[in-house]
Amino acid sequence: STTPNVYIEPEVPDPFLIDSHASDEEPEAHAKRKQELSVATPTQSFSQQDLIKNGPPSPTQSEEDAPEIYLPGLVLPTMFLLIPNTDLLTTLLNKYIHLPERRPMRDISGEWQKNNFHTLVLTNSLRALAMMARDRLVTTDPEDLALVSGWYLRLACLSRLRLFNQTSVECSNLFSVLNAVETPEAKSWLFEKLLPFELEVMYAKSWLFEKLLLFELDVVYVRLKYWLRNQTQR
C-alpha cells in the first residue's frame, strides 16, 4: 500500500522575534533620529529678558521728566496772517506774458485737502504746506507739545516762499507765547528739549533784521535833517 502524502506547512517566522543584528543597530539609529528631530525642531526657551523685550516699551527719561505745559496761545487763529494769492513770479508773468492762456499753469490757491503730506512735500507745494500747518495748528489740543513742530513747518514754508515780513511777524508771535511760560523749569525744558534749533535761528534773524532796519531809518532821518538844514542855510 502507498503512504498518503502529508502536507507540511512551512515554518512561519515569529513576527515578535527581534533579530539580534537589528537589535544591535536600533539604539544607534534611534539616537540618530532623535538628534535629527531635535535639530529640525529646536525648543524655544523664553527668558525674562525676552518677555520684557517683547512687551510695551518703557517710557524714556525725557518723557518721564516732561512737565505739563498748557499753551493755548499757540493755537489761536489770530497768531497767523493770511498768505497772499500772488507772488513775484505772478507779477512777472502778468507783465511779460499778456495772454492768460499762454502763461504756465500754477496752483497758488494753497488747497491741501485733496493731497497728503508726502505728496505736498514731493511736489514742493510750499503754499499748501503752510496753509495745512495753520489749519492743523488751530485744531490741535494746547496740551499737545508736538504743535511746536507744526509751527516750524509753517515758518519754514513762509521763508521758502520769500514772505520774510510775514515770517518775522508770526515768529515773533510764537516766541512771545513761549517766553511767557511762567515756570522756569518748564520754560527751560521747552527751549532745551522741545524747541527746534532752527526756530531759534529764525527768531534771531528776524530780531536782528528789525534792529538793523530801525538803525537804518534813524540814519536816514539824521541825514535828512542835515540835508534840510543845509538847504535852508543857502
C-alpha distance (Angstrom), angle and dihedral (degrees) to the residues before:
residue distance angle dihedral
S1 . . .
T2 3.76 . .
T3 3.74 120.8 .
P4 3.82 114.2 -123.2
N5 3.80 118.9 -114.3
V6 3.76 110.6 -106.7
Y7 3.83 116.7 -152.3
I8 3.74 111.5 -131.9
E9 3.81 115.7 -161.8
P10 3.79 114.7 -131.6
E11 3.72 117.4 -111.4
V12 3.80 110.9 -90.0
P13 3.79 114.6 -145.7
D14 3.75 115.8 -118.5
P15 3.81 108.2 -107.3
F16 3.80 90.6 -153.1
L17 3.74 92.9 53.5
I18 3.81 111.6 107.3
D19 3.75 117.3 -146.1
S20 3.75 112.0 -122.9
H21 3.85 92.2 -137.2
A22 3.82 92.7 51.2
S23 3.77 91.5 44.9
D24 3.79 89.5 57.6
E25 3.83 93.1 54.3
E26 3.82 97.6 39.8
P27 3.83 98.8 79.9
E28 3.81 90.8 50.3
A29 3.83 93.3 48.3
H30 3.79 91.3 44.8
A31 3.79 91.0 52.2
K32 3.83 90.6 48.4
R33 3.81 92.4 51.0
K34 3.79 90.0 48.0
Q35 3.80 90.7 51.8
E36 3.83 91.6 49.5
L37 3.79 90.3 49.2
S38 3.78 91.9 50.9
V39 3.82 90.8 50.8
A40 3.81 93.3 47.0
T41 3.81 95.1 49.0
P42 3.79 109.2 29.9
T43 3.73 116.4 -167.7
Q44 3.80 117.3 -117.5
S45 3.75 118.4 -135.4
F46 3.78 114.7 -163.9
S47 3.74 112.2 -151.5
Q48 3.78 124.7 -163.5
Q49 3.80 90.2 -103.7
D50 3.83 91.2 56.8
L51 3.79 91.4 50.3
I52 3.79 90.6 51.6
K53 3.80 90.6 47.7
N54 3.82 92.5 53.1
G55 3.78 93.1 47.0
P56 3.81 127.6 86.2
P57 3.81 114.0 -62.5
S58 3.75 116.0 -100.2
P59 3.81 116.9 -119.4
T60 3.76 115.4 -92.3
Q61 3.77 124.0 -118.9
S62 3.80 92.3 -104.1
E63 3.82 91.6 52.7
E64 3.78 91.7 50.2
D65 3.81 92.9 48.6
A66 3.82 95.0 44.7
P67 3.81 108.9 120.1
E68 3.77 123.5 -140.6
I69 3.80 107.2 -97.8
Y70 3.80 122.9 179.0
L71 3.80 113.5 -164.2
P72 3.82 109.7 174.5
G73 3.79 91.0 160.0
L74 3.80 92.0 70.0
V75 3.80 93.5 64.0
L76 3.80 99.5 47.4
P77 3.82 113.5 120.9
T78 3.81 89.3 -137.9
M79 3.81 89.6 67.4
F80 3.80 90.3 73.9
L81 3.79 132.8 65.6
L82 3.78 126.4 -143.7
I83 3.78 114.8 -95.7
P84 3.83 111.0 -126.9
N85 3.79 117.5 -117.2
T86 3.81 92.3 -134.6
D87 3.78 134.8 58.0
L88 3.80 138.7 -177.9
L89 3.79 92.4 -81.4
T90 3.80 90.7 54.4
T91 3.79 89.9 54.7
L92 3.79 92.1 50.2
L93 3.80 93.2 47.9
N94 3.79 92.1 50.1
K95 3.79 90.6 48.6
Y96 3.80 100.4 48.3
I97 3.82 102.8 26.0
H98 3.78 106.5 52.2
L99 3.79 98.7 177.3
P100 3.83 110.2 76.8
E101 3.81 93.0 -151.5
R102 3.80 90.5 59.7
R103 3.78 94.5 53.8
P104 3.82 117.6 97.0
M105 3.77 116.4 -101.0
R106 3.80 110.8 -102.7
D107 3.79 127.8 178.3
I108 3.79 106.2 -142.3
S109 3.80 96.2 151.1
G110 3.79 93.0 97.8
E111 3.79 93.6 -137.7
W112 3.79 109.1 160.8
Q113 3.82 105.5 162.3
K114 3.81 93.9 93.2
N115 3.82 95.1 54.9
N116 3.77 135.4 53.2
F117 3.78 126.7 -123.5
H118 3.82 96.6 -98.4
T119 3.81 92.4 51.4
L120 3.79 91.5 51.5
V121 3.80 91.1 50.2
L122 3.80 93.8 48.3
T123 3.81 92.2 48.2
N124 3.82 91.5 46.2
S125 3.82 91.5 -124.3
L126 3.80 95.1 167.8
R127 3.79 95.9 164.5
A128 3.80 92.0 52.3
L129 3.81 91.3 46.2
A130 3.80 91.5 51.6
M131 3.80 91.8 50.0
M132 3.80 91.5 45.7
A133 3.80 90.6 52.6
R134 3.80 90.5 50.8
D135 3.83 93.7 48.3
R136 3.79 91.7 47.6
L137 3.80 93.1 47.4
V138 3.81 96.2 53.3
T139 3.82 89.9 54.5
T140 3.83 96.6 44.9
D141 3.79 123.8 109.4
P142 3.84 108.0 -105.8
E143 3.81 88.8 -134.4
D144 3.82 91.3 60.4
L145 3.80 102.6 94.4
A146 3.79 91.5 -167.7
L147 3.80 87.1 83.3
V148 3.81 87.3 85.0
S149 3.82 87.1 72.9
G150 3.80 88.4 54.4
W151 3.78 89.1 55.1
Y152 3.79 90.2 51.8
L153 3.81 90.7 52.4
R154 3.79 91.1 49.0
L155 3.80 96.1 49.8
A156 3.80 94.1 41.6
C157 3.81 90.8 54.7
L158 3.80 92.1 47.4
S159 3.78 91.7 52.2
R160 3.81 91.1 47.7
L161 3.81 87.6 52.9
R162 3.82 86.9 55.0
L163 3.80 91.3 -119.4
F164 3.78 90.7 140.6
N165 3.80 97.9 159.4
Q166 3.79 91.8 51.7
T167 3.80 90.3 45.7
S168 3.80 90.6 52.3
V169 3.81 93.3 48.9
E170 3.80 95.5 48.2
C171 3.81 91.7 43.0
S172 3.81 89.3 54.0
N173 3.81 89.3 49.8
L174 3.80 90.0 52.5
F175 3.79 95.7 50.6
S176 3.79 92.7 43.5
V177 3.80 87.3 63.5
L178 3.81 94.8 41.5
N179 3.80 93.3 49.0
A180 3.80 89.8 50.9
V181 3.82 92.8 67.1
E182 3.80 103.1 123.4
T183 3.81 103.9 -156.8
P184 3.83 109.7 78.6
E185 3.80 92.4 -150.3
A186 3.80 92.6 51.8
K187 3.79 92.2 45.4
S188 3.80 92.1 49.8
W189 3.80 91.8 48.7
L190 3.80 90.8 47.5
F191 3.79 94.8 53.3
E192 3.81 97.2 38.5
K193 3.81 103.0 39.0
L194 3.81 107.7 23.7
L195 3.79 112.9 24.1
P196 3.84 112.8 87.0
F197 3.77 113.8 -121.0
E198 3.81 89.9 -130.3
L199 3.80 90.2 65.4
E200 3.79 91.1 55.0
V201 3.81 90.2 50.6
M202 3.79 89.9 49.1
Y203 3.79 91.3 50.3
A204 3.80 91.7 48.2
K205 3.80 90.5 51.9
S206 3.81 92.9 50.0
W207 3.80 91.8 47.2
L208 3.80 91.5 49.0
F209 3.80 91.2 47.5
E210 3.79 91.6 52.8
K211 3.81 92.4 48.7
L212 3.81 93.1 47.8
L213 3.79 91.0 47.0
L214 3.79 91.4 53.3
F215 3.79 90.1 47.6
E216 3.79 91.8 50.8
L217 3.80 90.9 49.2
D218 3.79 89.8 52.1
V219 3.80 90.4 51.3
V220 3.80 91.4 49.9
Y221 3.80 90.8 48.4
V222 3.82 92.5 51.6
R223 3.78 92.1 47.0
L224 3.80 90.9 48.8
K225 3.80 91.7 52.6
Y226 3.79 90.1 48.5
W227 3.80 91.6 49.6
L228 3.82 92.9 48.2
R229 3.78 91.4 49.4
N230 3.79 91.1 52.4
Q231 3.77 90.4 49.2
T232 3.80 92.9 52.8
Q233 3.80 92.5 48.1
R234 3.77 90.4 57.4
